[in-house]
Amino acid sequence: MPRKKHNRPGEYVANGYRRIRRPDGAWVLEHRQVMEELLGRPLRADENVHHRDGDKLNNSPDNLELWVRRQPQGVRAVDLVAWALEILDRYAVTEVLDRHHVDPPSGDPTGS
């Protein structure tokens, strides 16, 4: 899809996503920039940003969710447990639930 220029200087839309120019001159995807500002750090390689309403141009913080890509298939159980512990340590569970307005799970997590 060709770039579509917008009225605001320093931005354009490509593949449905708004790109903006940072003060250092680099072009970045606006939704990733917004999430990095919310987190107070750069996104990690295994993180991506999801638009809750599906509108790629709606980069309001309330419309963005931080997602973590799953581990690849075929991992050893011990490696998967280590990865799960890292994720729990990385993202304070209550902080994540609060940020995404998700109620904590209730009852037995196994569903039994």
C-alpha positions as CSV (number, residue, x, y, z in Angstrom):
1,M,0.0,0.0,0.0
2,P,1.5,3.4,-0.9
3,R,2.1,6.0,1.7
4,K,-0.8,8.4,2.3
5,K,0.3,11.8,3.5
6,H,-1.6,13.4,6.3
7,N,-2.2,17.0,7.1
8,R,0.0,17.0,10.2
9,P,3.6,17.5,9.4
10,G,5.9,14.6,10.4
11,E,3.5,11.8,9.9
12,Y,2.1,9.4,7.3
13,V,0.1,6.3,7.1
14,A,1.4,3.0,5.7
15,N,-0.3,-0.4,5.8
16,G,-3.0,1.2,7.9
17,Y,-0.6,2.3,10.7
18,R,0.4,5.9,11.5
19,R,4.1,6.5,11.5
20,I,5.5,9.6,13.3
21,R,8.8,11.3,13.2
22,R,10.6,11.3,16.6
23,P,12.7,14.3,17.6
24,D,15.8,12.4,16.6
25,G,14.5,12.1,13.1
26,A,13.6,8.4,13.1
27,W,10.2,7.2,11.8
28,V,8.3,5.0,14.3
29,L,4.9,3.4,14.5
30,E,2.8,5.7,16.7
31,H,1.1,2.9,18.6
32,R,4.5,1.4,19.6
33,Q,5.7,4.9,20.7
34,V,2.6,5.4,22.8
35,M,3.0,2.1,24.5
36,E,6.7,2.7,25.2
37,E,5.8,6.0,26.8
38,L,3.2,4.3,28.9
39,L,5.7,1.6,30.0
40,G,8.5,4.1,30.5
41,R,10.8,1.8,28.5
42,P,11.4,0.4,25.0
43,L,9.4,-2.6,23.9
44,R,11.2,-5.9,24.1
45,A,11.6,-8.1,21.0
46,D,8.9,-10.5,22.2
47,E,6.3,-7.8,22.8
48,N,3.8,-6.2,20.5
49,V,1.0,-3.8,20.7
50,H,-2.6,-4.7,19.9
51,H,-5.4,-2.3,19.0
52,R,-8.4,-3.3,21.1
53,D,-11.0,-1.9,18.7
54,G,-9.2,-3.0,15.5
55,D,-8.7,0.5,14.3
56,K,-5.0,0.8,13.5
57,L,-5.2,4.6,13.6
58,N,-6.8,4.8,17.1
59,N,-3.6,5.0,19.2
60,S,-5.3,6.3,22.3
61,P,-3.7,4.6,25.4
62,D,-7.1,3.2,26.4
63,N,-7.2,1.4,23.0
64,L,-3.8,-0.2,23.2
65,E,-2.8,-3.5,24.9
66,L,0.6,-5.0,25.4
67,W,0.9,-8.5,24.1
68,V,3.7,-11.0,24.6
69,R,4.3,-13.5,21.8
70,R,4.1,-17.1,22.8
71,Q,7.0,-19.4,23.1
72,P,7.6,-21.5,20.0
73,Q,6.3,-25.0,19.9
74,G,8.5,-27.9,20.8
75,V,10.1,-26.3,23.9
76,R,11.2,-28.4,26.9
77,A,8.8,-28.2,29.9
78,V,11.6,-26.9,32.1
79,D,12.3,-24.1,29.6
80,L,8.6,-23.2,29.5
81,V,8.5,-23.0,33.3
82,A,11.5,-20.7,33.3
83,W,9.9,-18.6,30.6
84,A,6.6,-18.4,32.6
85,L,8.5,-17.3,35.8
86,E,10.3,-14.6,33.8
87,I,7.0,-13.3,32.4
88,L,5.5,-13.2,35.9
89,D,8.5,-11.4,37.2
90,R,8.6,-9.0,34.3
91,Y,5.0,-8.0,34.5
92,A,3.6,-7.4,37.9
93,V,0.4,-9.3,37.6
94,T,-1.8,-6.7,39.3
95,E,-0.2,-4.0,37.3
96,V,-1.1,-5.7,34.0
97,L,-4.6,-6.5,35.1
98,D,-5.2,-2.9,36.2
99,R,-3.7,-1.4,33.1
100,H,-5.9,-3.5,30.8
101,H,-9.0,-3.2,33.0
102,V,-9.2,-6.9,33.4
103,D,-10.8,-8.5,36.4
104,P,-8.5,-11.1,38.1
105,P,-9.5,-14.7,37.5
106,S,-11.7,-16.2,40.2
107,G,-11.9,-19.8,41.5
108,D,-9.9,-22.7,40.4
109,P,-7.7,-21.8,37.3
110,T,-8.0,-25.4,36.0
111,G,-11.8,-25.0,35.7
112,S,-12.4,-28.2,37.7
